[in-house]
Amino acid sequence: QERSRYDCDRDVIYWNPVATEYRPEDPNLCWRWFRTTPLITLAYTLSHARNDLCCDGDHSDSLARERYALTTENRIRHILFLKDPPCSRIYPRPGF
């Protein structure tokens, strides 16, 4: 499945509204955190766009931009998890 992403050079969001799992490039990573819902990936992608366009994200390093997006993603994961606790694929990521 094609990843949802934000192109900071073109200021364009690419969103795959049916993607629910992204396989990690590193096979040693925990696969559980790569399951998601389209709404969560949209929140993550919009967060990258907001950081770039509204928070001067061009001057941030890639780790800071990613941390910002993952924090937003985790907020959305937590809110959705509270609404649907049995849905473990949306449980917030540890460490963010």
N, C-alpha and C positions, 0 to 999 in steps of 0.2 A: 504494500500500500504506500502511496506517496505521502510523505510527511507534510503536515501543515507547517508553514514557516512564514517568517517575515523577511523580506528582502530589504535591508536597510539602505542599499545603494539606490534602489528604485522607489522606495517607500510604498511597497506593494505587499499585501497579505495574500498568501496562497493557503487556502483552507480546504481540507478534504473532509466534507461533512459526514462521511461514512466510516472513516478510519477509527478503529477501536484498539489497535495494538501496533506498536512499533517495536521491531526487533532491535535490540541494542547491537551496536557495532562490536563491542567487546563481549565475547561469549562468557566471560567470568562475572558479568554483572547480573544482579538478581532480575529475572524476567518479570517478576510480579509487578514491578513498578512501571512497566512499559505497557500495561493494559490501561485503557482509559475510556472516556466517552467523548463524542464530538464536542460537547459543550466545554469540557475541560481543555481540550486542545485549542479551541477557539480562545478561551480565556488566556491561555499561555501565549498564544500568538499575538493577541491584542495587547498583552502586557509588553511584549517586545516592541511593538509599534509605539505604544504610549511612552515607553522609556526613551525611545529614539527621538520621537517628535516633540515630546513635552518636557522631558527631563534632561535634555542635552546628552542623550545616550551615546552620541558619536564620540564623546570625550571619555567615555568609560571603557575599561578593558572588558574583554569578552566574559571573564569570570563574574564581574560585577553585573553585567547585563543578564547573564544566565541566572544568577542568584535572584535578581529582581523578578524575572519571569517565573522562576520556580516558587518563589514566595506567593505570588498571585495564584499560580496553579494550585498550590496547597490550600489556600483559603477557599477556593472553589471546591476542591476535593472534600474538604472538611464540611462545608455547608451541604453538599450533596450527600455525603456519607451520613450526616445527621438525619436527612430525610429518608434514606434507604440503607440502614445499617447492614443488612445481609449482602449488599453489593460490595464485596471486598476489593474489586478491581478499582474502586474509586477512593480507597482509603488513602489518607495523606502520606506523602513520602517522608521517611524519617530524616531528620537533620535539617529540614527547611522550615 
